[in-house]
Amino acid sequence: MRYYIADLHFCHGNLNDNMDCRGFSSVEEMNQHMIDKWNSRVRSNDEVVILGDFCISTTGKEVNEILARLKGRKYLIVGNHDKYIERRSFDQSQFKWIENYKEIKDNKRKVILSHYPIMCYNGQYHFDSEGPKTYMLYGHVHNTYDEVLVNNYIKEVSKHTRHIDNLGREVTVPCQMINCFCMFSDYVPLTLDEWIEVDKKRREKFDVGSSIS
C-alpha cells in the first residue's frame, strides 16, 4: 500500500501555539502522537511519500531516531525546513529516495509530487470517462490563507474548463490539486483515494466568506 502525508514538522514545538495551533503540551508529546498515528496505519512493507517538512531539527541524529521508529518504506520530497538532509550525521539511506520534485504512477493515475502547490501542473487536463488521470499533491501552505487562495483558484479553473467525453457530452474538468497537510488526516498517512475523498469534503466546507472577491 502507498500512502502520502505532508508537513509533519517533527520537533517543531512552536506549532503547538502558533500557526497550526496543534495544542500539544510539549514537542515530545506531539512527536509521540504523530509516531503513534503513523504506526497505527502503516505496516513494514507499505510505502509513505512525505511531501516535505518532515522535521525541523538540524541534528541528523535526532531525525535518524524518529525515522527508525516509523514503520514502512519512506520517500521524501524535500521541503524548505528539511535542512537535516545536508548534515553528515543524517543517514540518507533511511529514505528510499530524496527528490525535490517527482512524477509517479498510482493505480494507473499520474501523481505530481511537490512540496509547493503547482497551479499549472503536467497532465492537468488529462481526463477520460472514468475521471481525472492526473493529481497534484502538495504541502507547504498548511491550513493558512494561502490554502484559501489555492482553493479559490481550483474553483475558478473548474468553472471555466470543459471536456467532451466519449459520448459527446460536455463535462467540467476539475483541477485536481490536493493539500496533504497532516492535520487534515489527523496525522495519519492516507492513500491517494483517501486523500481525494478527504480533500473533496474539506473543500466543500469552505466558507463563502473565506473567498477572495
N, C-alpha and C positions, 0 to 999 in steps of 0.2 A: 504494500500500500504506500502511496505517496501523499505526503502532507505538506502544507505551506503555512508560514506564520511570519510576522514582521514586528520589528521594534520591541523586542522583549526588554532591552535595556537592563540586563542583569547588572547589579552593583550600582545602579543609578538611584540613590536614595532620595534625591531632590524631587523625583517624580511622584513621590508619595504625597507631597504637599503643594507642588507647583505643576502647571501644565496639565498632566494627566490626572492629578489628584487621586492616585491609586489607593491611598488610605491605609497602607500597612504601617504598623508601629515602628518598623525598622527595616533597613535594607536586607538584613538576614531573614526576616520573616517573608519579605517579598520574594527573595531568591528561592527560598524553600517552597513557597506556594507555587511558583512557576515551574519548578522542577517536578513537584508532585502532579501538577496538572498535565504537564508534558508526558510523564511516565504513565499516567492513567489511560492514555490513548495509544502511545507509540510502543511498538514491540521491536525486538532486536534487529529484525530483517526489514523493517519499514524504512522509508526514505523521508527525510524532512528538509525542505528547502527553506532557509531562513533569508528573508528579503531585507537584510540589513539591520544594523544597530542591534547586534546580538548582546553586546556587553560594553559598558562604558569604561571598564577597567583598562589601564595601560600596562598592567602587570600580567605578563603572559602566563605565569604560573597559576594565577587565580582563575583565568579563563580556562586553562587546561583542566583544572579541578572541576569546574562547573560542567564542561563538556563531557567529562568522564562519567558524570552522574546522570547524564541524559541518554536514554535509550535510542537506538536506531542509527541509521547511516545519515550523516549530516552534511549539508551542502550550503555554502554561503555566497549570497550576493552582497557585495561589500557596501556598507552604509557609511555615512560621514563620521560616525562615532566608533567604527571598528579599527581604532588605531593600534590595538594589540597585535594585529597581524604582522606589524613591522618589527615587533620585539623578538630578539633572539631566543628568549625564554619561551616563546609561544610555539607549540607543536602543531604546525600547519597540517600534518597528516591526520589530525582528528576530523578535518573536513575532507570529503571525497574530492571536492573541487572548490576553489575560491575564484569567483568571477565578478566583474563589475556589471556585466550585462550578459544575458544568455537567453536563447530561444530553445525550447524543448517541446516534446510531444507528450500529451497526456490523454490516453484513450482516443486517439485519432484527432485530437484538437491541438492546435499550436498554442503554446503558452509563452508569452513575453514576460521575462523576469527582470525587474529593475527596482532598485531601492526608491527611485524617484518616479512619480507619475509621468507617463509619456502620453501627451494628448493625441498625437498622430503616430500611432504605432504600426509596425509591419503587419499586414494582414487584417487591418481594422475592419475592412468591408467584406471580408470573406464570409459567405453565408450560403446555406443551402436549405432544402426543405426541412431538415432536422434542426436547424437553428444556426447560431454563430459558430464559426470554425476557429476563431482566434480569441484569446483572452489575455488582457494585460494586467498582471499582478504587481502591486507596488506597496510601498510603505511610506516612511519619512514624515508624512503630514499628521500622523496620529489622528485625533478627533478634533482638530483645530479649525479655524476659519478657512484655512487653505483647503480643507476637505469639503467645506460648503461650496467653495469656488469650483472644485473638481466636479461635485455633484451637479451644479448648475450647468457646467459645460456638457456633461453627459446628457442631461435633459435636452439641451438645445440641439446637440448633434442628432439625437434620436428623433427629435421632432422633424428635422429637415432632411433626413437621409431615408431614401426609399430603395426598394429592391423588388424586382419582378421574379416571383418564384416559378417553379417548373409547370405550374398550372396557369400561368399568365396573370396571377394576382399581385397587386401592389401591396407590399408589406413594409413595415418600419424595420430598419436595421439598427438595433441598439448599439451604443458604444460600450463595449464590454471591458471596462476598467474596474478592478476590484481592489480595494484597500484591505490588506490582510493584517491590519493592526491587531495586536494580540488581545487587547481589551474587548474587541468586537466578538471574540470567540471565547471569552473568559479564560484566556491564556492557554487554550488547547489548540494544538495544530490541527488543521482541517484539510480534507480532500478538496480538490477543485470543485466538485459538485456541491459539497457542503458550503464552500465559500460563495458559490453562485447563489445559493438559497439564502444564506445569511445576508449577503450584500443586497439582494432584491428586497427583502423585508426591511432592512435598515434604511435604505434609500426611500422607500415608500413612506417612512415615518418622518422624513424631513419636514420641518415646519415651513409653511408658506412664508412666514415672516423671516426665515433664515435666507431666503433667496435674495439675490442681488438684482435690484430694479434697474 
